[in-house]
Amino acid sequence: MVALIALSSLWTGNGFADTGWTFYAPYSLNTDTNVITTLVAAFVLGMASILTGLNFLVTIHRLRAPGMDFFKMPLFVWGIYATAWIQLLATPVVGITLILAILEKYFGIGIFDPAKGGDPVLFEHLFWIYSHPAVYLMILPAFGIMSEIIPVFSRREIFGYRTIALSSASIAGIGYLVWGHHLFTSGMSDIAKTIFSFLTFFVAIPTGIKFYDWIATMYKGKIILKSPMLWALGTIITFAIGGLTGVTIAMVGSDIHLQDTYYSVAHFHYAILGGVVFLFFAGLHYWFPLVTGKMYKEGVAKVAFYLNFIGMNLLWFPMFIAGYNGMPRRYFDYLPEFEIYHQISGVGAAVILSGLLLMFWNFLYSWKNGEPSGTNPWNATTLEWHLPSSPPPLENHTKVPYVDFNPYEYYHGEPVVKFDYETMKRID
Ligand SMILES: [Cu+2]
């Protein structure tokens, strides 16, 4: 639907919107490309996001298995739960903003266009009230995947289950209060800048708690370096770089120097590629046998991981240095002193591409020709691995399971809970 609306730009005359993804006013209101089609497409996408969030919230509140209270849920579900609140509460703000922009374009009402008495900075505020939490909307489910993988491949009960669960909720909550850090150079009072800067630092606290919990889970664990765990460990490094450089641009003083440079491009990609996408890949490896009933080639998966990890760092780390030295973003050309950084990035892009191709080839090849995986190849403890067959039969479980155990119970490196598929209860 969204793609169709966006593609309709092609035959309705003036081509795709040329505003970039932020639709900043007043340019978006005055360009004659098909901004309205793109705004409508983004609005439809927003509606889908709100309904998805609502669906997950109601499902998690009303349809948990008998016996499963909130603190027996897998941490991936906690990540989805926190995300769903963001989808429900923050997305309407951007939806209304898009409608206002459409109305202004159609009817010439002066809301954002200063030529008509509007305020373009208001658009930036409304846009980022959603679009900052949108970053957590991506990372919280990814952190959930991390919290599934770390205990299974450390053969230890997760350290600080409740603090991980509640830190997801508090990241979602704090996420609403920090949007102003995108506007430090847009014209804001010094007091507002100081408050937004200070509040942004608070995001580091629940995020840091998660990192300490993951590392504490591994401590004295029986670590198994299979590919899902490799991706998770790689992400601990890359996301730490993405997160900590985020703190450096949350400071007003350094942000005024680094705003709109390659430094922020590098920060963003370390957080989103080195956080969200890497953990998505970790999850693909982790749940591949569950979904397909086949096992991929572990050696190939490891080579693909190292290519991606090395390529990712070659591609984006030089941008920190180039950006710090003044390379602006969104320029198609650059001064001679930035050439070396662009060249290293180019090599990195080729390396990461080869890693991605190898990874997807491995998945596709193994889906057809892989060895049967069995129902629980990782010795995992959560409910989705307690199934009679892999891939799962229709409707997954033969009857509704009774869950009176914590999601990650290991004792001396072995899962504690044995499950009976006839009664769908634990065997003691
Ligand atoms: Cu932000």
Boltz pocket constraint, residues with backbone or C-beta under 6 A from the ligand:
constraints:
  - pocket:
      binder: B
      contacts: [[A, 131], [A, 132], [A, 178], [A, 179], [A, 181], [A, 182]]
      max_distance: 6.0
